[in-house]
């Protein structure tokens, strides 16, 4: 069996599932709170127009919620089917947040979803409003636990490797829960969902204004969504800065790829926009990294380390080492990793033979080099650098679009407040076409997070190549093909149903 092909196919299948899943999740996160805010206004004012408005957006939320659940369940099953080695090695830690998500958050949102969607005129206004808020909170709690698990993959803490079971075992749940990478990932990812929900409502409402129908409904929707979107987009930018700061400290190779930084230096600048030189390679000093670029001086040192004079390591420093700044060469880490692997094998063999003295010596040797264990499976030092092109461009697309969204919400809110929004047809069109841009920004963010972590399934500890199941490649190809067909059909179905509902308008829908 070609293990390289198996690994790449398994990665491709999981990437397919994750990217499709994220087409549904952010709208669920953002639209749930927008609907809850609208229903709160209805309960406070007792204005039936706000009830109609709430029910319209709630219907679109329900369509998206139902299809999003299907892709999410499949993605979690893939940990057992395609990544069983990963599940065995880290299941004690990774499984805990996912179990809490299922038991607490998913059941809560599913239960109150029924009350929210079918409970109109069956429960009191306040009880219905409570169910709507609980659905929103439950949806976001689901995201919280999943993102905490993902944050642990980016920066593993709160555990210890058991030499007897060859598994990572949890030592401190709260270290996992309050992992700084996990916290910043939760805040940044969830707030991106709020922005996506706001873009959706603002964009669809703009379409109504362009068509000169449901005018009052559209204007009210824009004011609520643009206000929510402006606040959350500012928060998104703030959490993005903190997330990049954590990446600089914990995942320097990802940061270097995000900025196309080959040679580290002090007072490093951020590339605002630029074109990578595809001829440039790690260790090659003859080619410039960029064909052209616009750089903001000192910004990378400051944003990454909160000091404009800070040294930011580049890809060459991380691969070949930098003694001045205490960066160890990868080839030395690989050799130490191989010593750790050999010591672990010696420990197990000695235990089987009841040779406790040699087992004790081997265990001491393993613990000495334990932090390099994952590097022992890396064949080429350059492989510790993630794919540069896709990481760099995805990061800059995400940042650029995020800045545009904040400006868009500000303009939409301003012209709505002064009563001239229906006359700004160019702005309305920009709002409508910003809906797909929101999805592009969200997917780009996940590409940065996950492609930027390569080659690691668990940062610095477990390479992706050691995490897969021993499957036949044909089985992976067949399931990936089936998933592609199913997910695409679900996406087309959602789009068609939503377009039908939107064309019907507030009254008929």
N, C-alpha and C positions, 0 to 999 in steps of 0.2 A: 504494500500500500504506500502511495506517495503521501507522506505526512505533510509536506509543504502544501500540496494541493488541498488536502483535507482541512488544514488550518485556514487557508485562504477562503475556501468555500464556506466553512463554518462562520468565519468573520463576516463574509458577504451576506449570509442568511440572517445573522443577527442584526447587521447594519440595516438590511432591508426592513426587518420587523420594527426596529427602533425608529427609523425614519418615518415609516408609515404611522406608527403609534403616535409620534409627536405631531402629526398633522391634526390629530383630534384632541390631544391633552391640553394644549395651551388655550384653546377656545373654551374648553370646559372650565379651566381654572378662572379665566377672566370673566366669561359670560355669567357664571354662577353668582359672582359678587355684584355684577351690574344689575342682574335681575333682582337680587335681594335688595339692592338700593332702591330700585324702581318700585318694588312692592312696599317697601317702607314708606315711600312718599305717598303711595295710594292709601295705606292704612292711616297715615297722619292727616291727609287731606280729605279722605273719603270721596275723592273725585273718580268717578267711574272710568274716565278717559285714561287715567294712570293704570287702572286694572287691565284695560284692553291692551295697553302698551306692554305691561308686564307679561301678560299671557302670550303675546306675539313672540317676544324674545325668549320666553320660557319654552315655547314650542321648538324653536330652532336649537336651543340648548339641549332639549331632550333627544332630538335626532342625533346630534353630535355625541352626546353622552353614551347612547346605546352602542354605537359603532366603535367608539373608543375603548369600551370595556372589552370587546372581542379581541382587538389587537393586543391589548395589555396582558390578557390571560395567556395568549399564545407565546408572548415574549418571555413570561416567567417560566413557562413549561420548557422553553429552550435551554434554560440553565441545566435541566436534568437530562435532556436528550443530546444536545450538541456539546455541552460543557460539563460533563459529569466529573471529570478530574478536578475542575475548578470547584464544583459543588462539594466534592468530598473534602478537598483541602481547606476550604474557607467557609463551608456550610455552617459551622458553629457560630460564626460571626455574621456573615452575610445573610443567613437565613432569618436571624432574629428580627431585624427591621421589616423584612418582607412579611413575616408572620404577624407582626403587630399591625402592619398595614392592612392585611386581610381581615384580621379579627376585629380591629377597632374602627379604622377609617372606612374601609370598603363597605362593611355591613351597615355602618351609620349612614353613609350617603345613599346606599341602595334602599334602605328602609324608608328614610324620609323623602327620597325621590318619589316614591309612590304617593305619599301624602301630598307632596308639593304639586305633582302633576294631576292627580285624580281627586284631590281633596277640596277643590273649590266648591263652596256651598255645602260641604259635608262636615267641615270643622269651622271653628270660629276664625275670624280674620287674624287674630293674634296667634292662634295655634298654627294657622297656615303660614304666616310670616315666619314663625319660629322654624318650621320645617324647611322653608326655603333657605334660611340662614344656615341651618344645620347641614343641608346638602352642600352649600358653598364651603363651609368649614371642613366637612368630611372629605370633599374633593381635594382640598389643599392639604389635609392631613395625609391623605394617600400619597400625594407628591412628596411631602416631607420625609416619610419613612423610606421611600424608594430612593430619594436623593441623598439621604444620610448613608444608605448602603453604597450608593455610587461614590460618594465622597470618601468613604473608607477605602475603596479601590484606588482612589487617587493618592491617598495618604493613610496607609494602614497604621492604626494605633490601638491601644487597649487590648492587646492579645499577646500570646506567647506560642512559639512553635513547639509542639509535642514530638519528641524524637521517637516515642513508642508508637504513636498512631500516624505519624507523618501528616498531622493536621495543625492548622492554626486554631487555637482555643481562646475564647474570650476570657479576659482577666478583669476588665472594667467596662461595663456597659456604658457608663456616663462619659468615658473617654471617647467611645465610638459616637455617642449621641452629640457631644459638643466638640467633635473634631472640627478645627477651624476651616479646613477645606470643605467639609460637609456643610457647615453653617453658611459659609459664603455661597456655596453652590445652591443650597435651598433658597436663600433670599434672592439670588440673581435669577435663577430659573423660574421660580414662582412669579416674580415680578414681570418676567418676560411674557408669561401667560396672561397677566393682567393687561399688559400693553396689547397683546394679540386680540383679546376680547374687546378692548376699546376700539382698536382699528376696525374690527368686524362691524361693530354697531355703527360707528361713525361712517364707514364706507357704504354700508347698505342704506343708511339714512340719507347719505349724499345722493345715492341713486334715486331715491324717492323725490328729492328736491329737483334733481335734473329732469325727472319725468313730470314734475309739477303735480304730484299727488301725495295724499296723506301728509300735508305740509306741517301741521301742528304736531302730529306724531313724530315726524322726522326731526323737527327742531328740538323737541323735548329730549328725544333720544340722544341727539348730538350733544346737548348741554351736559347730560349725565355722563355719557361715555367720554367726551373730551375732557371733562373735569377729572374723572377717574384716571383717564389715560395720561394726562399731564402730570399728575401727582406720581403715578406709578412709573412713568418713564424717567422722571428725575431720580426716583429711588433705584430704578434699573441701572442708570449710569453710575450712581454711587456704589451699588453693590458690585457692579462690574469692575470698578476701580479696586475694591477690596479683594475681589476674586483674583485679579491679576497680581495683586500684592502677595497673596498666598501662593500663587503659582510660582512667582519669582523665588520664594523661599523654599518651597517643597518640590517643585518640578521645573528646575532651570532649563532642562532640554526642551520642554514644551515652550517656555518663554522665548528661548532663542529661535525656535522654528517659527513662532508667531510673528517675530520681528525680522526674520531673515538675518539674524546676527551670527556671523561666522567667527569673528575675532572679538573677544571681550575687551572692554575698556571702561575707564571711568567717564563720568558725565555723558553716558550714552543717551542718544536721542531716540524718539519714537518715529517710525516711518508713518507719516500721515497717509501717503499713497505712493505706490511705486510698482515697478515691474521687475520681477526677479530675473536674473541671468541664468537660464537653464543649463549653461555650460559650467557653471560654478559647482565645484564639489568640495566636500569636507577634506581638508588637508591640502587643497590646491590654492596656492598664493598668486597664481598668474592671472586669474580672472576676477573682475569686480563682481560683488554680489548682486548688484542691481544695474539694469540697463538705464533706468532713470528713477528718481525718487524725490519726494518732498519730505523733509525731516524736521521735526520739532526738537530743537537742541535740549539736552539735559533731561528731557521728560521721562525717558525710560528709567534712568537711575532714580529719579525722584518718585515716580509712581510705583516702581518695583520695590524700592528699599527705603523710601521716604528720605532720601539724601541725594542731592544733585551730584555729589562727589563719589557716590557708591560705584564700585566695580560691578559690572554686569557681565557674567561669563558668556562667551559665545560657544558655538558648536565645536570649534576646534579645541577650545580650552577644556570642554567637558569630555571630549574623546581622548585627547592626547595629554591632558593634565596641565596644570599651571601651579608650579611650586610656590611662586610668590603669593598666590591667593589660596593656597592649601587645597587645590583641586587634584584629586588622585586620578591617574590615567585609567581608562577602562580596562586595558589589557592586564593591569595589576589586579583590578577587581575581579576579572575573569579567573585569573590564577588562584586568587583567594577563594573564589566561589567553588572552584574545582576541589580545593583542599577540603572545604566544608562538605561537599557531596561525598568525597572519599571517606571523610571521618564519620559521616552518618551511616554509610554502608558498613564501615568497620564496627561501629557501635552495634548495629543490628546483628551482624554476623557473630560478634562476641557474645551478645545476649543469647543467641540461639545455642551457642556452644557452652553457655553458662560460665564464660570467662569474664568475671565481673571486674577484674583488675584492668584488662585491656578495654573493656566497655567504658570504664570510668575515664581512662586516658583519652579514648576516642570522643567521648562526650565533651570533655574539656576542650579538645581541639575544635570540635564543631561549634561550641558556643563562642569561641574566640573569633571565628570567621563567619558566624551565622548571618550577619547582616549582608554578606556578599553572596549568600546561597543562590539567589536567583541568577546572578551574573555567571555562575558556573555553566549555565545552559545557553549562554550567548556565544555564538561562533565568531562574529565579526564585531569589533568595537564600534564601528560606525553605525551598527544597527540600533544603538541606544538613542539615536536621533530619530524622531518621528518623520514621516514624509513632509518635506519642507513646503513644497508648493501649495498643496491643498490646505495645510495648516495656516500658512501665511495669508492666503487669499480669503479663506473662510473667516479668519479673525477680522480682517479689515472690512469685509462685506458686513459682518455683524455690527461692528462699531459704527460704520458709516450710516447704515440704515437706522440704528438706534438713535443716533443724533437727529436724523430726519424726522423720525416719529415724534420726538419731543417738540420740534418746531411745528409740525403739522397740527398737533393737539392745541398748541398755543394759538395758532392762527384760527383754527376752527372755533375755539372757545371765544376768542376776541370778537370775531365777526358775528357769532351767534348772539353774544351779549348786546351788541350794538344794533342788532336787527337787520343785518345786511348779508347774512350768509347765503340766502337763496340767489343773490346776484353774483356771487363769486364762483362762476361756473368752472373756471380753470382749477380753482382750489377744490371744488367738489369732485371733479374728475380725478385730481391727484389723490384725494381721499379714497375714492373707489378703487383705484389701481394700487393703493398702498396695502390692500388686504393681502394679495399674494406676496408682496414684499415682506410683510410680517412673518409669513411662513418661511420664506427664504432666510430671513435673519435668524429665526429659531433653529432651523435645521443647521445653518452654518455654525451656530453656537455649539450644538452637540457634536458637530464634526471636529471643532477645535478641541473640545473636552476629551473626546474618545480617540480620534486619530492622533491627537497630540500626546496621548499617553503611551502610544506604541513604542516599544514592542511588549509592553507589560500588560498583563491582565490585572495583576496587583503590583502597583508601582514598586520597582526595585526588588521585588520578592518572587513573583511568579510570571515568567514569560508566557505570552499567549500560546506559543507552541506546546507548552506543557499542560495547558488547561483544557484541551479538547477531549471529546469522547473518542473511543476507537470505533469509528463508524466506517462503513463503506462509502466512498465518495459518491457513488451512484445514488445512494439513499438521500444524501444531502442535496444533490442536484434535483432529485424528484420533489422533495419537500419544499425546496426553495422555489421551484417552478409553480407548485401548487399554491404556496403562500402569495407569490406575486399575482397570480390570477385572482385569488380570493380577495386580497387586500385592494387590488385595483378595482374589482367589482364593487366592493364596499364603498370605496372612495367615490366612484362614479354614481352609485346609488345615493350616497349622502348629498352630493352636489346637486343631483337632479331633484331630489325631494326638497332640499332647501330652496333651490331656484323656484320651484313650483309654489312653495309657501310664500316666498318673497313677492312673486308676481301677483299672488292673490291679494296681498296687502293686509293691513291691520284688521279690517272689518271681516273680510271673507275667511282669512286664515284662522 
